[in-house]
Amino acid sequence: MKWYGQLGYRESVEVEPGVWEDQIIEVNKYGDVLRNFSSNQQGAKINDNISVSNQISIIADPNLLKSFHKIIYITFGGAKWRVSTVEVQYPRLIVTLGSLYVEDEDDGD
């Protein structure tokens, strides 16, 4: 199955001379869905945690290959999903998705 969507990665940007701030940069990319799998994890919450183990093979440009370790989410099925692993298989990146990405939460990175 083909995939087209946004990929978000964290980049430090100089907002004023000498003042750096982390910002999320979004880029549109093409790729292929290698694995399409989901599971519900029951917890002590009212709603179950949704998690996927989808793998997407993304065609990477040189800039993305340099900053693959900064990728934090990918859009898939109308939602943003947190990236759990990224494997470099030049000229592609194999990205494994995890839980839903929530923009208001601190990533802790």
C-alpha positions in Angstrom: 0.0 0.0 0.0 1.3 3.5 -0.9 1.6 6.2 1.8 1.7 10.0 1.5 1.7 12.2 4.6 3.5 14.5 6.9 6.5 13.8 9.0 7.3 16.0 12.0 10.8 16.4 13.4 12.3 18.6 16.1 14.9 21.2 15.0 16.6 23.9 17.1 16.0 27.3 15.4 17.6 30.6 16.3 14.7 33.0 17.1 16.9 35.9 18.2 20.6 36.3 18.1 21.9 33.8 20.7 18.4 32.5 21.6 17.6 29.0 20.3 14.2 27.3 20.5 13.0 23.8 19.6 10.4 23.9 16.8 8.5 21.1 15.0 9.2 21.1 11.3 6.7 19.3 9.1 7.6 17.9 5.6 5.5 16.0 3.1 6.9 12.6 2.1 6.0 9.5 0.0 6.5 5.9 0.9 5.1 2.4 1.3 3.2 0.8 4.1 5.2 -2.4 4.9 3.1 -3.5 7.9 -0.3 -2.4 9.1 -1.1 -3.6 12.6 -2.9 -2.2 15.6 -3.6 -3.3 19.2 -5.6 -1.9 22.2 -3.8 -1.8 25.5 -6.1 -1.9 28.5 -5.1 0.1 31.5 -6.5 1.8 34.5 -8.0 4.5 32.4 -11.6 4.7 31.1 -10.4 4.5 27.5 -7.9 2.0 26.2 -4.6 3.1 24.8 -4.4 2.7 21.1 -1.1 1.6 19.7 0.0 0.6 16.2 3.1 -1.2 15.0 2.8 0.0 11.5 6.0 0.1 9.5 6.4 2.7 6.7 9.2 2.8 4.2 9.9 6.5 3.4 11.9 7.8 0.5 14.5 10.0 2.2 16.3 13.0 0.8 19.8 13.9 2.0 18.5 16.4 4.6 16.1 13.8 6.1 18.9 11.2 6.2 21.0 13.7 8.2 18.2 14.3 10.7 16.4 11.0 10.9 17.0 10.8 14.7 14.9 13.9 15.2 11.7 12.5 13.7 8.9 12.4 16.4 5.7 11.7 14.5 4.1 10.7 11.2 0.6 11.2 9.9 -1.3 8.0 9.1 -5.0 7.4 8.7 -5.8 11.0 9.6 -3.9 11.0 12.9 -0.4 11.8 14.1 1.4 8.8 15.4 4.6 8.8 17.6 7.6 7.3 16.0 9.1 4.4 18.1 12.0 3.4 15.8 13.8 4.5 12.7 16.0 2.2 10.7 18.2 3.6 7.9 18.2 1.5 4.7 19.6 3.9 2.2 17.9 5.5 0.4 14.9 4.8 2.6 14.0 5.1 6.2 12.0 2.3 7.8 9.8 3.9 10.5 7.9 2.0 13.1 4.9 3.8 14.7 3.7 3.5 18.2 1.0 5.4 20.2 -0.9 8.5 19.2 1.1 11.7 19.3 -0.4 14.3 21.6 1.0 17.8 20.8 0.3 19.3 24.3 2.3 16.6 26.1 6.0 17.2 26.8 8.0 14.6 24.9 10.8 14.5 27.5 13.4 14.6 24.8 
